[in-house]
Structure formats: C-alpha cells, structure tokens
Amino acid sequence: HLHFHCEHSEGQNRLEPARPRHSETARLAIDAFLEEGERGYLSAIAEERELPFLSTLDMEYISHQRNQSFPDPSAMKDKEADPGDADTGDRFSLNSDLTSGTYFPLMSDVLPPELELGWPGTPLLTLSGQTQATVIFQRNKTNSIKDLVRSLISRARTVIAIVMDLFTDMEILCDLLEASSRRHIPVYLILDEEYLNQTHFILTLEMVALGENSSMLQHNMRIRCLSGDTYYSKAGKKFAGQVLEKFVLVDCDQVLAGTYSFTWLCSQVHTGLVTHFRGQIVAEFEKEFRFLYAESRAVTSFLMDTRDKDNDAAPGPVAASPGCGDTWAGSAPGGIRAHGDGL
C-alpha cells in the first residue's frame, strides 16, 4: 500500500508520497490469509491499524490458488509412506524456515531450454532502425486486430513467437498449424499455466479435430506454459500469479503487443488495443521472450483420455474445421489432456 509523509515548507504542510518500500505489515497480513483465511487477514490488519488492501477479487484468487497448491492435510497423511512422494514434505511443510521476505538465489544444474527449432535473432536492419509504433483500437472496425494478427502469421518467414494468456481462437490456431507444418516456420507458444489447466486451449484443439494426430503439434511447434511470480509465506505456503503479458513476435522484426487475447469475444465484442512495433524496440521483446521461454515448462504431449479408449462405441466422423483444411480432418477426438511439468 502507499505511504505518505508530511513535509513543512515555507510555512505550509505538504503531503507527498513516500518512496516505495517493503511493507512488513502487508507480508504479515498475506501470510495470515494463507494460514487462516479472511478472518486471519482482517485480524492482522486490525492489529497493525492498517486499511485492508486486498479486494474481494484478490482474496478469491489467492484462495483458489492456495487450494490448488495445497491439498487437505488429512489426504497428505495417506501419502507419507509413498517413496514416490519423497519431496512432498518439503513442498507442503508448515514448519519451513522459508519466509516471504527472504531472497534465495536459484541454484540449478538444469540448463535453460533451447530454442531448438531455430531462432534468427533480431536483424541488423531492425536493430539500427528507428522505432516505429502504430496503435490499433478494437473499436475501429476498419482495422481488425485479429485480421492483423492473421496477416502477420501468414507473412512470417523465419519464426513466430507468442506469449498469450487465453487462447481459444480456432482460426488463429489453424493459422499457426499451417505455418508450422506446411510452410515449416518454427512456432513457439507460451501459454499461461492457469488457463491451460482450465483446459480452454485443450478444448480448442479438440474443436480443430486433431485427435490422435496431435503429434502434428510437435512438428515445428513448441508449446510451453508459465505462471507468474510465486509468493511464499513464512509457513511455507505459496501461491503463483498469472502470465498477463500478451505479444506476438514475428521474424524478430515486428511485434504486436497489447490487451488483445486470442478469443472470439476479443475479436467481436470486447474492447481492446494493440501496438504494432518495428525498429529497435523489437529487440526488447525478443529478449523478454527468451527470458520467459527459459523459465517456462514444457507441455510434452496432448494425449487421448484413456477413458475413451475403453468405450465400445466407435466415434463418428467429423468435418474438417473451417480454415484448417483436410489435413486436420479425421475422427472425432476423445478428451485430450495436457501433460507437462507442473500440470
């Protein structure tokens, strides 16, 4: 929260914002929320005589994340004897000495993932060129953001790199599949882990009738997931934020960045905007993507749900999804699950 202090100048009191600083009160209140819920949070706030800084939306999000990350303690007791869960105690221990106000450098022998499909790097002409920016508003129906996205994908020559929170637009997905499998353009896709866990993207794959041919996703396309920063409480509990960055990097030469998500609602009824960047500024997006990719986790495969394999009824045929062509036509897919680290 924002702190203010008063300065006396020329006989007048002047209220100025203080410099941003760590708030121990806020940390204690969040820790209390993670341990005891809203009641503990409000008690901590009252004890410190501070205004409540969490909105109802904030509390709902933290509660949801906390419940996902930490199952019922009684359920965990049943797994204590399982050697396969040897690390469970460390991850869920309430006696941890870790605190949310302490920084520990990450030490790992694991190398960051490589952009193994190829990465052209920022062209010299782009690095030396003057930054150009054009803003496109969704309200302006003469300039469709979705049409611009699809146009850039269709004209890509060396690479397409996307960071997106919510991806359910079937036409854009088909464009990416066409670029990767037919034109052999490397496609790197980083999705927000929270939305991926909610299967929105998975259902979109079903709609384009990939089914058992989902191995096509591995051809010149890499799909990874990422969460935001993770908050750790003194008791060892935690919750993660979301990836809300949204940008499309094409050929390391131009970028679309803004509030637009890959959904039908964003293309038709939601207001939004994107900025089309070219020139030197593109190098910053290229650097950011590489950082995010290094922190992301692989979605290794999209597998058929085994429940459907036991079903005696044979699935009926479905037509090819509009815009995908005959390549993606086939049998009606069963439930497709995302399998990857952290999912």
C-alpha positions in Angstrom: 0.0 0.0 0.0 1.0 3.6 -0.5 2.5 5.5 2.5 2.5 9.3 2.8 4.6 11.7 4.8 4.3 15.4 5.5 7.0 18.0 4.9 6.9 21.5 6.2 8.0 24.0 3.6 7.6 27.8 3.7 5.1 27.6 6.5 2.8 25.0 4.7 2.3 21.3 5.3 2.8 19.4 2.0 1.6 15.8 1.6 3.9 13.8 -0.7 4.0 10.1 -1.5 6.9 8.3 0.2 9.3 6.2 -1.8 8.1 2.6 -2.5 9.4 0.3 0.2 8.8 -3.2 1.6 5.8 -3.4 3.8 6.2 -5.9 6.6 2.6 -5.3 7.6 1.4 -6.4 4.2 3.6 -9.5 4.3 2.3 -10.5 7.7 -1.3 -9.9 6.5 -0.9 -12.1 3.4 0.8 -14.8 5.5 -2.2 -14.7 7.9 -4.6 -15.0 4.9 -2.8 -18.1 3.6 -2.8 -19.7 7.1 -6.2 -18.7 8.4 -8.2 -17.2 5.6 -10.0 -13.9 5.5 -10.5 -13.9 9.3 -6.8 -14.1 10.0 -6.1 -11.4 7.4 -8.6 -9.0 8.9 -7.2 -9.7 12.3 -3.7 -8.9 11.2 -4.8 -5.7 9.5 -6.7 -4.5 12.6 -3.7 -5.3 14.9 -1.5 -3.2 12.7 -4.1 -0.4 12.3 -3.9 -0.5 8.6 -6.5 -0.2 5.9 -7.4 -3.5 4.2 -5.5 -3.6 0.9 -6.9 -6.8 -0.6 -10.0 -6.6 -2.7 -12.6 -9.4 -2.8 -11.2 -10.4 -6.2 -7.7 -10.6 -4.7 -8.8 -12.8 -1.9 -10.8 -15.1 -4.2 -7.8 -15.5 -6.5 -5.4 -16.3 -3.6 -7.9 -18.7 -2.0 -8.2 -20.5 -5.3 -4.5 -20.8 -5.9 -3.9 -21.8 -2.3 -6.5 -24.6 -2.5 -4.9 -25.9 -5.8 -1.4 -25.9 -4.4 -2.1 -27.4 -1.0 -4.5 -30.4 -0.7 -6.3 -31.3 2.5 -3.7 -32.2 5.2 -5.6 -35.4 6.0 -5.2 -36.5 2.4 -1.5 -35.9 2.6 -1.1 -38.3 5.5 -2.1 -41.2 3.3 0.8 -40.5 1.0 3.6 -40.2 3.7 4.6 -43.8 3.2 4.9 -43.5 -0.6 8.5 -43.2 -1.6 7.4 -41.6 -4.9 6.2 -38.6 -2.9 9.5 -38.1 -1.0 9.6 -34.4 -1.9 6.0 -33.8 -0.7 7.1 -33.0 2.8 9.4 -30.3 1.6 6.8 -28.7 -0.6 4.0 -28.7 1.8 5.7 -28.4 5.2 4.2 -26.0 7.6 7.4 -25.9 9.6 9.6 -24.4 6.9 12.0 -21.7 7.8 11.4 -20.0 4.5 9.9 -16.6 4.7 8.2 -14.5 2.0 10.6 -11.6 2.8 13.8 -13.6 2.2 15.5 -13.9 -1.1 17.3 -17.1 -2.0 19.2 -17.2 -5.4 18.1 -20.1 -7.6 20.8 -22.7 -7.9 20.2 -25.3 -10.5 22.3 -27.6 -12.7 19.5 -27.7 -15.3 20.3 -25.8 -18.4 17.5 -23.5 -19.8 15.6 -24.9 -22.7 17.0 -24.3 -26.1 15.1 -22.8 -29.0 15.8 -25.9 -30.9 13.6 -25.2 -33.8 15.8 -22.3 -34.8 15.9 -18.6 -33.8 17.0 -16.0 -36.3 17.8 -13.2 -33.8 17.0 -9.6 -34.3 18.0 -8.5 -37.9 20.7 -5.8 -38.0 18.4 -3.6 -40.0 15.9 -3.8 -37.2 18.5 -3.0 -34.5 19.6 0.0 -36.4 16.2 1.2 -37.5 14.2 3.9 -35.7 11.4 2.6 -33.5 8.0 2.8 -35.2 4.7 2.3 -33.3 1.2 2.2 -34.6 -1.8 1.8 -32.2 -4.8 -0.1 -33.3 -8.0 0.1 -31.3 -10.6 -2.7 -31.5 -13.4 -0.1 -31.6 -12.2 0.9 -35.0 -13.9 -1.8 -37.1 -11.9 -0.7 -40.2 -8.8 -2.0 -38.6 -9.4 -5.5 -37.2 -6.8 -6.7 -34.7 -7.5 -10.3 -35.5 -7.0 -9.7 -39.2 -3.7 -8.0 -38.5 -2.6 -11.0 -36.3 -3.5 -13.5 -39.0 -1.8 -11.4 -41.7 1.4 -11.3 -39.8 1.3 -15.0 -39.2 0.7 -15.7 -42.9 3.6 -13.5 -43.9 6.1 -14.9 -41.4 9.3 -16.3 -42.9 11.7 -17.3 -40.1 9.9 -17.6 -36.7 6.6 -16.9 -34.8 6.9 -16.5 -31.1 3.7 -15.9 -29.0 3.1 -15.2 -25.3 -0.6 -15.4 -24.5 -2.9 -15.7 -21.5 -6.0 -17.2 -23.1 -6.1 -18.9 -26.4 -9.4 -20.3 -27.8 -9.5 -18.8 -31.3 -9.7 -21.7 -33.6 -8.8 -19.8 -36.8 -5.6 -18.4 -35.3 -4.7 -21.9 -34.1 -5.2 -23.2 -37.6 -3.0 -20.4 -39.0 -0.2 -21.5 -36.7 -0.6 -25.1 -37.6 -0.5 -24.2 -41.3 2.6 -22.1 -40.7 4.5 -24.8 -38.8 3.5 -27.9 -40.8 3.1 -26.6 -44.3 5.5 -23.6 -44.5 7.9 -25.1 -42.0 8.0 -21.9 -39.9 9.2 -22.5 -36.3 6.4 -21.6 -33.9 7.0 -21.1 -30.2 3.9 -20.7 -28.0 4.0 -19.8 -24.3 0.6 -20.0 -22.5 -0.5 -19.0 -19.0 -0.5 -22.1 -16.9 -3.7 -21.3 -15.0 -5.8 -21.0 -18.2 -4.1 -24.1 -19.6 -5.1 -26.1 -16.5 -8.6 -25.0 -17.1 -8.5 -26.8 -20.4 -9.6 -23.9 -22.5 -6.8 -24.4 -25.0 -7.2 -28.2 -24.9 -10.9 -27.9 -25.9 -9.8 -25.7 -28.8 -7.5 -28.4 -30.0 -10.5 -30.8 -29.9 -12.5 -28.4 -32.0 -9.9 -28.4 -34.8 -10.2 -32.2 -34.8 -6.6 -33.0 -34.1 -7.5 -36.1 -32.1 -4.9 -38.9 -32.3 -3.0 -36.9 -34.9 -2.0 -34.4 -32.2 1.6 -35.4 -32.9 1.4 -32.7 -35.5 1.8 -30.2 -32.7 5.4 -31.4 -32.2 6.2 -30.7 -35.9 7.9 -27.3 -35.9 5.9 -26.1 -32.9 6.8 -26.0 -29.2 4.0 -25.3 -26.7 5.1 -24.4 -23.1 3.4 -23.0 -20.1 4.4 -20.5 -17.4 3.0 -18.9 -14.3 3.7 -15.5 -12.8 5.8 -14.8 -9.7 5.4 -17.1 -6.7 4.7 -15.7 -3.2 6.0 -17.8 -0.3 4.6 -17.4 3.2 6.6 -17.8 6.4 4.9 -21.2 7.0 5.9 -22.4 3.6 2.6 -22.0 1.8 2.6 -20.3 -1.6 0.5 -19.1 -4.5 1.5 -18.1 -8.0 0.5 -15.3 -10.2 -0.5 -15.4 -13.9 1.2 -14.6 -17.1 -0.7 -11.5 -18.4 1.9 -10.4 -21.0 0.4 -10.7 -24.4 2.5 -10.2 -27.5 3.3 -11.7 -30.9 6.8 -11.6 -32.2 7.2 -12.3 -36.0 10.6 -12.9 -37.6 12.2 -11.0 -34.7 11.4 -8.0 -36.9 8.0 -6.8 -35.7 5.8 -7.1 -32.6 2.1 -6.8 -31.7 1.6 -6.2 -28.0 -1.4 -5.0 -26.0 -4.6 -6.2 -24.3 -5.9 -8.5 -27.1 -6.3 -12.2 -26.2 -6.9 -14.9 -28.8 -10.6 -15.4 -28.2 -13.8 -14.9 -30.3 -15.0 -12.4 -27.6 -11.9 -10.2 -28.0 -12.3 -10.2 -31.8 -16.0 -9.4 -31.8 -17.3 -7.7 -28.6 -14.6 -6.8 -26.1 -12.8 -3.5 -26.5 -9.0 -3.6 -26.6 -5.9 -2.3 -28.3 -2.6 -3.4 -29.6 0.5 -1.5 -30.6 2.4 -2.6 -33.7 6.1 -2.1 -33.1 9.0 -2.1 -35.6 12.6 -1.0 -35.2 15.0 -1.0 -32.2 12.3 -1.7 -29.6 11.7 -5.1 -31.1 15.0 -6.3 -29.6 13.5 -5.8 -26.1 10.6 -8.1 -26.9 12.9 -10.6 -28.3 15.0 -10.6 -25.1 11.8 -10.8 -23.0 10.6 -13.8 -24.9 13.9 -15.6 -24.5 13.7 -15.0 -20.7 10.1 -16.3 -20.5 11.0 -19.3 -22.6 13.9 -20.2 -20.3 11.5 -20.0 -17.3 8.7 -22.0 -18.9 7.8 -25.6 -18.6 7.2 -28.0 -21.5 3.8 -29.3 -22.3 5.2 -32.5 -23.6 2.2 -34.0 -25.3 -1.6 -34.0 -25.8 -2.8 -37.5 -25.1 -6.1 -39.2 -25.6 -8.0 -39.8 -22.4 -7.9 -43.5 -21.6 -11.5 -43.5 -20.5 -12.5 -43.0 -24.2 -10.3 -45.9 -25.3 -12.4 -48.2 -23.2 -15.6 -47.0 -24.9 -17.0 -49.7 -27.2 -18.9 -47.1 -29.3 -16.9 -46.1 -32.3 -16.7 -42.3 -32.8 -18.4 -40.9 -35.8 -16.6 -38.8 -38.5 -16.5 -35.0 -38.2 -15.9 -32.5 -40.9 -12.7 -30.5 -41.2 -12.7 -27.4 -39.1 -13.2 -24.2 -41.1 -9.8 -22.8 -42.2 -7.8 -25.8 -41.2 -8.1 -27.8 -44.5 -8.3 -31.6 -44.9 -5.0 -32.1 -43.1 -6.8 -31.8 -39.7 -10.0 -33.7 -40.6 -10.5 -37.0 -39.0 -12.3 -39.0 -36.4 -13.9 -37.2 -33.5 -11.2 -36.8 -30.8 -11.7 -38.0 -27.3 -10.7 -36.0 -24.2 -7.3 -34.5 -24.8 -5.1 -33.9 -21.8 -2.1 -31.6 -21.4 0.9 -33.4 -19.9 3.8 -31.3 -18.8 5.9 -30.3 -15.9 3.7 -28.6 -13.3 0.4 -29.6 -14.9 
